[in-house]
């Protein structure tokens, strides 16, 4: 039975563009996979613990030598990796905060880099490949070529590198200038923002063809 892992990370609640886009994508996936199941994780509301001195070495110390903190951290890592392994499709909402990914997403990625779980410790082969990984990225401003802040988006370039050891390969659908509607200084960019959002929505709608339409 097809399974979707749906992850949000925005702290904006109902105002979040990335949440609206992931919800749209999740609805499209379910329409295309009748009877499919979904696991939902909200990193923006229930963040993961960051790796620290007490727990971080769980990935480098044999399990039989784990401290209680390391044992708990490793158990969480196993849970997170298993969520990915059980999914045919992973859907991640990725807003841009201070020109980078939310720290909650960085914590999720750090937990996924686990020898023996997400990559082979000897061959370094990724163990999480072979599944669809869709990233709905949102940016308040514009960071494309020729813009004043071209290259300031450090989230989208980082994520493929951060997860490279796992074998996961993200496909990005991006909506930018999302702050144009609420920032008076960006009012002149509203038409471009609407165009970018509409393009992202069309790309989402084209991701999966419902089974009824394909029959």
C-alpha positions in Angstrom: 0.0 0.0 0.0 1.5 3.4 -1.0 2.6 5.5 2.0 3.3 9.3 2.2 5.5 11.0 4.8 4.3 14.6 5.1 6.5 17.0 7.0 5.9 20.7 7.7 8.4 23.0 9.4 7.0 26.5 9.2 6.4 28.5 12.4 3.8 30.7 10.7 0.8 28.5 11.4 -2.2 29.3 9.2 -0.4 32.2 7.5 2.3 29.8 6.1 2.6 29.5 2.4 4.7 26.3 2.7 2.0 24.7 4.8 -0.7 25.5 2.2 1.5 24.1 -0.5 2.3 20.9 1.3 -1.4 20.4 2.1 -2.2 20.9 -1.5 0.4 18.3 -2.5 -0.8 15.9 0.2 -4.3 16.1 -1.1 -3.1 15.6 -4.7 -1.1 12.5 -3.6 -4.0 11.0 -1.8 -6.3 11.6 -4.8 -3.7 9.7 -7.0 -3.3 6.9 -4.4 -6.7 5.8 -3.1 -6.2 3.8 0.0 -2.7 5.2 0.5 -1.6 6.0 4.1 0.0 9.1 5.5 2.4 9.8 8.4 2.5 13.5 9.4 5.3 15.2 11.3 5.2 18.9 12.2 8.7 20.2 12.9 7.4 23.7 13.4 5.1 22.8 16.3 7.0 19.9 17.8 10.7 20.4 17.0 13.3 17.7 17.3 16.1 17.9 19.8 19.3 19.1 18.3 22.4 16.9 18.6 24.4 18.0 21.6 27.4 16.9 23.7 25.2 14.5 25.7 23.6 12.7 22.8 25.4 13.5 19.6 28.0 10.8 19.9 25.3 8.1 19.7 26.2 7.9 16.0 29.9 7.2 16.7 29.8 5.0 19.8 28.8 1.3 19.7 25.2 0.8 21.0 26.4 -1.3 23.9 28.4 1.7 25.2 25.6 4.3 24.9 24.8 6.5 27.8 21.1 6.9 28.6 21.1 10.2 26.7 22.7 8.6 23.7 20.4 5.6 23.8 17.3 8.0 23.7 18.8 10.0 20.9 19.6 6.9 18.9 16.1 5.6 19.4 14.7 8.8 18.0 17.0 8.6 15.0 15.8 5.0 14.4 12.2 6.3 14.5 12.9 9.1 12.0 14.8 6.9 9.6 12.0 4.3 9.7 9.5 7.0 8.9 11.4 7.6 5.7 12.0 4.0 4.9 8.2 3.3 5.2 7.4 6.0 2.7 7.1 5.8 -1.0 7.0 9.6 -1.1 8.4 12.1 1.3 6.9 15.6 1.2 8.8 18.4 3.0 7.8 22.1 3.5 10.9 24.2 3.5 10.5 27.9 4.3 13.5 30.2 4.2 14.5 31.7 7.6 17.4 34.2 7.8 18.5 32.9 4.4 18.8 29.3 5.5 16.7 26.3 6.3 14.8 26.3 9.6 16.9 24.8 12.4 14.2 22.2 12.9 14.9 20.9 9.4 18.6 20.8 10.1 17.9 18.8 13.2 15.8 16.3 11.2 18.6 16.0 8.6 21.2 15.5 11.4 19.2 12.6 12.9 18.9 11.0 9.5 22.7 10.8 9.0 23.1 7.5 10.9 25.5 4.7 10.0 23.8 1.4 9.5 20.4 3.0 9.2 20.6 5.5 6.4 24.0 4.7 4.9 26.3 1.7 4.8 29.2 2.4 7.3 31.8 0.6 5.1 30.7 1.3 1.5 29.1 4.7 2.3 26.2 3.7 0.1 23.0 5.5 0.8 20.1 3.3 2.1 17.2 5.8 1.7 17.3 6.1 -2.1 14.5 4.8 -4.4 11.7 7.0 -3.0 10.2 10.2 -4.3 11.3 13.3 -2.3 9.3 16.5 -3.0 10.4 19.7 -1.3 8.0 22.7 -1.3 10.3 25.6 -0.8 9.1 29.1 0.0 11.0 32.4 0.1 9.8 35.7 1.3 12.0 37.6 -1.2 13.5 36.9 -4.6 17.0 35.3 -4.9 17.3 34.4 -8.5 20.0 35.3 -10.9 20.2 39.1 -11.4 18.4 40.0 -8.2 20.2 42.1 -5.5 20.3 39.1 -3.2 21.1 36.4 -5.8 22.8 33.4 -4.0 21.5 34.4 -0.5 19.2 31.4 -0.4 21.3 28.8 1.5 18.5 26.3 2.1 17.8 24.9 -1.3 21.5 24.4 -2.2 22.3 22.9 1.2 19.6 20.2 1.4 20.8 17.9 -1.4 24.3 18.0 0.2 23.0 17.6 3.7 21.2 14.4 2.7 23.6 13.1 0.1 24.9 10.3 2.3 21.4 8.8 2.6 20.8 8.6 -1.2 17.7 10.9 -1.0 17.5 13.2 -4.0 15.1 16.2 -3.5 12.9 17.7 -6.3 12.2 21.3 -5.5 9.0 23.3 -6.3 9.6 26.9 -5.2 7.3 29.9 -4.6 9.1 33.1 -3.9 8.3 36.8 -3.0 5.7 35.4 -0.5 6.1 38.6 1.7 4.9 40.9 -1.1 1.3 40.8 0.1 2.3 42.0 3.6 5.3 44.1 3.1 4.4 47.6 1.7 7.9 48.0 0.3 7.3 45.0 -1.9 3.9 46.0 -3.2 5.2 46.4 -6.7 6.2 42.8 -6.7 2.8 41.4 -6.0 2.1 40.4 -9.6 5.4 38.5 -9.7 4.6 36.8 -6.3 1.2 35.7 -7.6 2.8 34.3 -10.8 5.4 32.4 -8.8 2.7 30.9 -6.4 0.5 30.0 -9.4 3.4 28.2 -11.1 4.2 26.3 -7.9 0.6 25.2 -7.6 0.5 24.1 -11.2 3.7 22.1 -10.7 2.1 20.4 -7.6 -1.1 19.6 -9.5 1.0 17.9 -12.2 3.0 15.7 -9.8 0.6 12.7 -9.7 -2.1 11.7 -12.1 -5.1 10.3 -10.2 -5.7 6.6 -10.9 -9.2 7.3 -12.3 -7.8 9.7 -14.9 -5.1 7.2 -15.9 -7.5 4.3 -16.3 
